[in-house]
Amino acid sequence: MVANVENKRVVITGGASGIGAASARLLAQRGATVLVSDVNDAEGDALVASLNEAGAKAYFCHADVSQHADVKALMTYAMEHLGGIDVLINNAGVDHDPAPLTAIPQEAFERNIAVNLTGVWHCMRECIPYMLQQKAGQIINVASVAGLRSSPMIAAYSAAKHGVIGLTKSAAVEYARANIRINAVCPSFIDTPMVQNTLKKVDERAQKAIIGANPMKRLGKVEEIAFAVAWLSSDESSFMTGHNVVLDGGMLA
Ligand SMILES: NC(=O)c1ccc[n+]([C@@H]2O[C@H](COP(=O)([O-])OP(=O)(O)OC[C@H]3O[C@@H](n4cnc5c(N)ncnc54)[C@H](O)[C@@H]3O)[C@@H](O)[C@H]2O)c1
């Protein structure tokens, strides 16, 4: 049994890389129509071309989620090309170099809030009116275990991800009667370009601490998050809203 997402019309932000790309691939393989959005046009175009070559129905649309006008145009594009939005996956994200709170550069703090938190709000704000018209929809916000617990040295990232969980819970209650379900996924460290980039910047002790941060003593794989995203995208999760799916190798246990 696999989560049935056939014919679902899906918009995924930050879909050109890592967790977003794995989710786009899995959903497309399972028969969803996927609109990949990203600021990285080259990787986004390449992914969409490979999905279409494999027989899927995929589109690419450039959008910087921190820019409200981009997001508005993205949702318009989705309505024009997909004819509706059944699933919105708010996955686009950035991190910042590890630093104690007082040493985080102003620009890094503001960028983490602008992309990771305001970006999610922009997407929900522009997509929910269409879902209200459709009288149905699912939203999946990619948060993090950093949104559930302390995350020393990445306070700006952690603050933004805590905010995403707040948006998720509040909106889920607001729109539950409208048949719009809103949940979050909370991964721990996953093997993506974002984490590989961090591993390059820290010393060997910190690398070991990151990789061994959970009882399984390994990084998660992107597919392990994509499977949860697919289940949340399907009608099999129909009684779930306002919650977090924690995928952390037991880190928070
Ligand atoms: N990798 C992890 O360990 C981990 C853990 C928990 C949560 N997350 C979250 O998962 C999501 C995906 O991360 P990833 O690890 O796959 O990273 P990644 O860097 O591989 O992918 C992130 C994608 O987001 C895009 N992006 C960045 N800024 C954007 C913007 N302003 N507008 C649109 N797109 C933008 C990037 O171009 C990139 O394609 C992020 O929200 C991240 O915070 C990752």
The ligand as an ORCA input file, in Angstrom:
! r2SCAN-3c Opt
* xyz 0 1
  N      18.267     19.198      5.724
  C      17.883     19.190      6.987
  O      18.560     18.637      7.864
  C      16.600     19.845      7.388
  C      16.097     19.569      8.667
  C      14.920     20.146      9.061
  C      14.245     20.981      8.204
  N      14.749     21.257      6.968
  C      14.002     22.159      6.105
  O      13.700     21.484      4.918
  C      13.536     22.434      3.872
  C      14.378     22.005      2.683
  O      15.735     22.022      3.059
  P      16.880     21.147      2.382
  O      17.698     20.605      3.463
  O      16.285     20.254      1.371
  O      17.739     22.325      1.742
  P      18.270     22.621      0.264
  O      19.187     23.772      0.445
  O      18.751     21.379     -0.374
  O      16.942     23.081     -0.498
  C      16.320     24.293     -0.201
  C      15.742     24.855     -1.486
  O      15.065     26.088     -1.154
  C      15.388     27.030     -2.167
  N      15.230     28.387     -1.637
  C      16.046     29.053     -0.793
  N      15.587     30.290     -0.582
  C      14.447     30.410     -1.311
  C      13.531     31.447     -1.514
  N      13.686     32.640     -0.928
  N      12.463     31.228     -2.315
  C      12.311     30.027     -2.937
  N      13.165     29.006     -2.800
  C      14.221     29.204     -1.990
  C      16.825     26.732     -2.529
  O      17.165     27.285     -3.784
  C      16.830     25.219     -2.526
  O      16.486     24.686     -3.783
  C      13.942     23.780      4.455
  O      12.782     24.480      4.860
  C      14.753     23.385      5.674
  O      14.771     24.382      6.647
  C      15.918     20.695      6.535
*
